[in-house]
Amino acid sequence: MTDDGVPRRIMHCARQLERLAGRDLSPLGLGSGRVRLLLDILENPGETQESLSLHAGVDKTTTAKAVKRLEAAGYVQRRPAENDRRLRCLFPTDSARALRPDLMRRLRLVHEILLQGFLETEISRLSGYLSRMLENLDRNADQNGFPDSRPVLPTTGWD
């Protein structure tokens, strides 16, 4: 028996998580989606925009728009790559680095809210289930549209 509401609830959780993490940041020029990208740039200074898209799981057009806004807000700089001047790498500015402790505090709070009342064993199981779901989705991500009627083989193991 399947529960058709699982994907809907997962998407709703994701939206709520982003909203909570991005709350009160709009005066700083940060929307909920840009927080995630900025944190990725802070953790991986010098990465390319394409690499950022892959890490964040966001399409290239959305990433380009978000990076442009982060740049306009003074949080990101684009610089030529040392080994290939045609490539532009993304670097956090001093303003972004100064904001990082607050962003990390917010993410810890969101994490605590999300997992409130769960036992460690439940969190571990949930993490495994979500990893397996992500593997299933990643296996089918390169297909146009929906997968064909062939059954998807179950994944094995835990994180």
C-alpha positions in Angstrom: 0.0 0.0 0.0 1.3 3.4 -0.9 0.5 6.8 0.6 0.1 9.3 -2.2 0.5 12.1 0.3 4.1 11.4 1.0 5.6 13.5 -1.8 3.1 16.3 -1.1 4.1 16.4 2.6 7.8 16.3 1.8 7.4 19.2 -0.6 5.4 21.1 2.0 8.1 20.4 4.7 10.8 21.7 2.3 8.8 24.9 1.6 8.3 25.4 5.4 11.9 24.8 6.1 13.0 27.4 3.6 10.5 29.9 4.9 11.6 29.4 8.4 15.3 29.7 7.6 14.7 32.8 5.5 12.3 34.5 7.9 13.2 38.2 8.5 16.1 38.1 6.0 14.4 40.0 3.1 15.7 43.4 4.4 19.2 42.0 3.9 18.4 41.0 0.3 18.2 37.3 1.1 15.2 35.2 0.2 14.8 31.7 1.5 16.3 30.1 -1.6 19.3 32.5 -1.7 20.2 31.6 1.9 21.0 28.0 0.8 23.1 29.1 -2.1 25.0 31.7 -0.1 25.8 29.1 2.5 27.1 26.8 -0.2 29.3 29.6 -1.5 30.5 30.3 2.0 31.4 26.6 2.4 33.0 26.3 -1.0 34.6 29.6 -2.0 35.8 29.6 -5.6 33.2 27.2 -7.0 31.6 27.8 -10.3 28.0 28.7 -10.9 27.5 25.3 -12.6 29.0 23.5 -9.5 26.7 25.5 -7.3 23.7 24.4 -9.3 24.7 20.8 -8.9 25.4 21.0 -5.1 22.2 22.9 -4.4 20.0 20.8 -6.8 18.7 23.9 -8.5 18.5 24.5 -12.2 21.0 26.8 -13.9 18.6 29.6 -14.7 17.4 29.8 -11.1 21.0 29.7 -9.9 22.0 32.5 -12.3 19.2 34.8 -11.1 19.9 34.1 -7.5 23.7 34.7 -7.9 23.0 37.9 -9.7 20.8 39.1 -6.7 23.4 37.9 -4.2 26.0 39.9 -6.2 23.8 43.0 -6.3 23.2 42.7 -2.5 27.0 42.6 -1.9 27.3 39.0 -0.7 29.1 37.4 -3.7 31.8 38.4 -6.1 32.6 36.7 -9.4 36.3 36.4 -10.3 38.0 34.6 -13.2 39.4 31.2 -12.4 43.1 31.0 -12.1 43.5 28.0 -14.4 40.9 29.1 -17.0 40.1 32.8 -17.3 36.9 32.1 -19.2 35.4 30.5 -16.1 34.0 32.8 -13.4 34.2 31.6 -9.8 32.0 32.7 -6.9 33.5 34.1 -3.7 31.8 35.3 -0.6 32.4 39.0 0.4 33.2 40.2 3.9 29.5 41.0 4.3 28.6 37.4 3.6 31.2 36.1 6.0 29.9 38.4 8.7 26.4 37.1 8.2 27.4 33.4 8.4 27.1 33.0 12.2 23.5 34.3 12.1 22.7 32.0 9.2 24.1 29.0 10.9 22.3 29.8 14.1 19.0 30.0 12.1 19.7 26.7 10.5 20.4 25.0 13.9 17.1 26.4 15.2 15.2 25.1 12.1 16.9 21.7 12.6 15.8 21.6 16.2 12.2 22.6 15.3 12.0 20.0 12.6 13.2 17.1 14.7 11.5 18.1 18.0 10.2 15.1 19.8 12.0 12.5 17.6 14.3 9.8 19.2 17.8 9.4 17.9 16.9 6.0 16.4 13.9 7.6 14.6 16.1 10.4 13.2 18.6 7.8 12.0 15.9 5.7 10.3 14.3 8.9 8.8 17.7 10.0 7.4 18.1 6.6 5.8 14.7 6.6 4.3 15.2 10.1 2.9 18.6 9.1 1.4 17.0 6.2 -0.3 14.2 8.4 -1.7 16.8 10.9 -3.0 18.7 8.0 -4.6 15.5 6.9 -6.4 14.9 10.5 -7.6 18.5 11.0 -8.7 18.5 7.8 -10.7 15.5 9.2 -12.7 16.6 12.8 -12.8 18.2 12.6 -16.3 15.0 11.2 -17.9 12.7 13.7 -19.7 9.2 13.6 -18.1 8.2 10.7 -16.0 9.9 7.3 -15.9 8.5 4.6 -18.1 6.5 1.7 -16.8 9.5 -0.3 -15.8 9.6 -0.9 -12.0 12.3 0.9 -10.0 14.5 -1.5 -8.1 14.7 -0.8 -4.4 17.9 0.7 -3.0 19.9 -0.9 -0.2 21.7 0.3 2.8 21.7 3.3 5.0 23.8 6.5 5.1 
